[in-house]
Amino acid sequence: MAFGTIKVDQITTSTKNVTVDDLADTSALSSYLTTAAAGTTYAGIDISNTFTKGQAGSIVALADGATIEPDFASANNFKVTLGASRNLANPLNLVAGQSGVIAVTQDSTGTRLLNYGSYWKFTGATPPNLTTTGGATDLISYYVASTTLVYAKATLNFS
């Protein structure tokens, strides 16, 4: 199998000509990548979008360990199976407005507890006691209010 290089001076679409110089200028390049006009058939990141089909993000598995540290830059939805009592640390890369769910499942033994970092604030100012039945799943829904504040609510005992 041979590999080579393709040299292109210009890319032409039905509405734009993009030159190599445009690609080197990141400010010019961003206009090609981020602007979508209302009424187009694709979603833009700088306009309001209406979706006519379901949208889903990936569910990222969190590593079970003494401290579980979700990185909110990697996804909105997470899952973890507890192998012992654990600490859910303050998440990394918080951005106000992000929301999602963390599915917390007890291993077959159950009786696992979860403590929470200081950024986590729960309904009634009381962190939830998870369902301790082996194999049970609890959902922690969250909303990021700031880089140091995560509002959360637990929905318990999906088994």
C-alpha positions as CSV (number, residue, x, y, z in Angstrom):
1,M,0.0,0.0,0.0
2,A,1.4,3.4,-1.0
3,F,1.0,6.6,0.9
4,G,1.6,10.0,-0.5
5,T,0.7,13.7,-0.3
6,I,-2.1,15.5,-2.0
7,K,-1.4,19.2,-2.6
8,V,-4.5,21.5,-2.7
9,D,-4.4,25.2,-3.3
10,Q,-8.1,25.8,-3.1
11,I,-11.3,24.0,-2.2
12,T,-14.4,25.1,-4.1
13,T,-18.0,24.3,-2.9
14,S,-21.3,25.5,-4.3
15,T,-21.1,28.7,-2.2
16,K,-17.5,29.3,-1.2
17,N,-13.9,29.2,-2.2
18,V,-11.5,28.3,0.6
19,T,-7.8,28.8,0.0
20,V,-4.8,27.4,1.8
21,D,-4.2,30.9,3.2
22,D,-7.8,30.7,4.7
23,L,-7.0,27.5,6.4
24,A,-3.8,28.9,7.9
25,D,-5.8,31.9,9.4
26,T,-7.8,30.3,12.2
27,S,-10.1,33.3,12.6
28,A,-11.1,32.9,8.9
29,L,-11.3,29.1,9.3
30,S,-13.7,29.4,12.2
31,S,-16.3,31.2,10.1
32,Y,-16.3,28.3,7.7
33,L,-16.8,25.8,10.5
34,T,-19.2,27.5,12.9
35,T,-21.7,29.6,10.8
36,A,-24.9,28.1,9.8
37,A,-27.8,30.1,8.4
38,A,-31.3,29.7,9.6
39,G,-33.2,27.2,7.5
40,T,-30.2,25.1,6.6
41,T,-30.4,21.3,6.9
42,Y,-27.5,21.1,9.4
43,A,-27.2,22.3,13.0
44,G,-25.1,25.3,13.7
45,I,-23.4,26.1,16.9
46,D,-24.1,29.8,16.7
47,I,-27.9,29.7,16.0
48,S,-31.0,28.2,17.5
49,N,-31.7,24.7,16.3
50,T,-34.9,22.6,16.2
51,F,-34.3,18.9,16.0
52,T,-36.9,16.6,14.5
53,K,-35.3,13.4,15.6
54,G,-34.0,12.2,19.0
55,Q,-30.6,13.3,20.0
56,A,-28.3,11.3,22.3
57,G,-24.9,11.7,23.8
58,S,-22.6,8.9,24.7
59,I,-22.6,7.4,28.2
60,V,-19.0,7.4,29.6
61,A,-18.0,4.7,32.1
62,L,-16.3,6.2,35.1
63,A,-13.5,4.2,36.7
64,D,-14.4,2.7,40.0
65,G,-11.9,3.5,42.6
66,A,-11.6,5.1,46.1
67,T,-12.2,8.5,44.4
68,I,-14.4,8.7,41.3
69,E,-13.6,11.9,39.4
70,P,-15.9,12.7,36.4
71,D,-14.5,14.8,33.7
72,F,-17.5,16.8,32.4
73,A,-15.6,17.8,29.2
74,S,-15.8,14.1,28.1
75,A,-19.7,13.7,28.2
76,N,-22.9,14.7,29.9
77,N,-24.0,11.2,30.9
78,F,-21.9,8.7,33.0
79,K,-22.2,5.3,34.7
80,V,-20.3,3.6,37.4
81,T,-20.6,0.3,39.3
82,L,-19.4,0.7,42.9
83,G,-17.1,-2.1,44.1
84,A,-16.8,-0.6,47.6
85,S,-17.8,2.6,49.4
86,R,-16.5,5.6,47.3
87,N,-16.1,9.3,47.1
88,L,-17.6,11.2,44.1
89,A,-15.1,14.0,43.7
90,N,-15.8,17.5,42.4
91,P,-16.0,17.1,38.6
92,L,-13.3,18.4,36.3
93,N,-14.0,21.0,33.5
94,L,-17.3,22.4,34.8
95,V,-19.1,24.8,32.4
96,A,-22.2,26.6,33.6
97,G,-25.4,25.3,31.9
98,Q,-24.2,21.7,31.4
99,S,-26.6,19.0,32.7
100,G,-26.7,15.2,32.6
101,V,-27.1,12.0,34.7
102,I,-24.7,9.7,36.5
103,A,-26.1,6.2,36.9
104,V,-24.6,4.6,40.0
105,T,-25.0,0.8,40.3
106,Q,-24.3,-1.3,43.3
107,D,-22.1,-4.4,42.6
108,S,-23.7,-7.8,43.5
109,T,-22.7,-7.4,47.1
110,G,-24.4,-4.0,47.6
111,T,-24.2,-2.0,50.8
112,R,-21.8,0.5,49.1
113,L,-22.0,4.2,50.2
114,L,-21.1,7.3,48.2
115,N,-19.7,10.5,49.7
116,Y,-19.7,13.7,47.6
117,G,-17.2,16.5,47.0
118,S,-18.0,20.1,48.2
119,Y,-19.3,21.3,44.8
120,W,-22.3,18.8,44.9
121,K,-25.4,20.4,46.4
122,F,-28.5,18.2,46.8
123,T,-32.2,18.9,47.3
124,G,-32.9,19.7,51.0
125,A,-29.2,20.3,51.6
126,T,-28.7,16.6,52.3
127,P,-26.7,14.2,50.2
128,P,-28.7,11.1,49.3
129,N,-28.3,7.7,50.8
130,L,-28.0,5.3,47.9
131,T,-30.0,2.2,47.5
132,T,-27.8,-0.6,49.0
133,T,-29.4,-3.6,47.4
134,G,-27.0,-5.6,45.2
135,G,-27.4,-4.7,41.5
136,A,-29.7,-1.7,42.2
137,T,-29.1,1.5,40.2
138,D,-29.7,5.1,41.4
139,L,-29.6,8.1,39.1
140,I,-27.9,11.4,40.1
141,S,-29.2,14.1,37.8
142,Y,-27.1,17.3,37.8
143,Y,-27.1,20.9,36.6
144,V,-23.8,22.9,36.6
145,A,-24.5,26.4,38.0
146,S,-20.9,27.6,38.0
147,T,-17.3,26.3,38.0
148,T,-17.7,25.4,41.7
149,L,-21.4,24.5,42.1
150,V,-23.3,21.5,40.8
151,Y,-27.0,21.1,41.8
152,A,-28.0,17.5,42.0
153,K,-31.0,15.3,42.7
154,A,-31.0,11.5,43.2
155,T,-33.7,9.2,42.0
156,L,-33.4,6.0,43.8
157,N,-33.9,2.3,43.5
158,F,-34.1,1.2,39.9
159,S,-33.7,-2.5,40.3
